[in-house]
Amino acid sequence: MAVPKGKVSRQRRDKRRSSVWKLTAPNVVKCPNCGAFCMPHRVCKACGQYKGRTVIAVEESK
């Protein structure tokens, strides 16, 4: 036979939900080529290089 669930107190409910909204900031490193900040292991959006090789062509800003 089904039994009703026990009441969950506000304190217990809030303890369970406390860590859900906490996000960590992404790591950021300086590009060795141009010095712009970018995420690690990704192509630099400023210069288009990854590990010393040009991966994407980036247009010069006017």
N, C-alpha and C positions, 0 to 999 in steps of 0.2 A: 504494500500500500504506500502511496506517495506521502512524504512527510514535508511540511513546509520548511523552507530554508530559514536558518536563524538570522536575526537582525544583525547587520554589519554596522558597527558604530562608525561615527564620523572620523574618529581618530584612526581606526583600522583601515577604512576606505581611503583616507588621505595619505596614509603611509604607503599604501599600495600604488597610488597614483603619483607619488612625489617625484620619481625619477623619469617619468615619461617625457616631460617637456624639456629636460635639460639636454641641450645639444652642444657638441664640441665644435670649436672653430676649426676650419680646415687648415692644415699645415701649409705654410707659404715659404718658399725659398727664393733666393736671388738667382736670376739667370746668369750663368757664367759668361755669356757672350755680351749681352746688352745691359745687364744689371737690373732689369725690370723684375718685379715680383710675380711669380707664377707658382702653380701647384707642382709638387714633385712628380717625376715620371710622366710629364705631359709636355707637349710642344709649347714653346713660348709663343704667346699671341703677339708679342711686340716685334720679335725678330724672325719667328718661324723656324727656329733651330731646336734640335733635340740631340743631345750627346755630340755636339760639334758638327752635326750635319744639317743642311738646310732641308727641311721636310715640306714646308709650305712656303709659297711665294707671298710675301707681305708687301703691299703697296706703300710707298713712302707717303707720309702725310704732307700736305701742302703748307 
